[in-house]
């Protein structure tokens, strides 16, 4: 996973670079095997960035709270087609 990483224009415009890197790191830290389809739900929880990271097969769910400036609310997908991985906003799917 992650031979070639890509982001869409929406992710580039709406998700800070440090947060993008954190999401990539979240995927590399989960146990293998990893699903080709990763889901991140970003929200604001008491001024902190809340991130719910999920995959379906095998079932995985993890919650992160980060103290970052300007937390965002978004749903992000990361899709691995075997040759490259693309991070995109859910509305760009």
Secondary structure, 3 states (H helix, E strand, C coil): CCCCEEECHHHHHHCCHHHHHHHHHHHHHCCCCCCCEEEEEEEEECCEEEEEEEECCCCEEEEEEECCCCCCCEEEEEEECCCCEEEEEHHHC
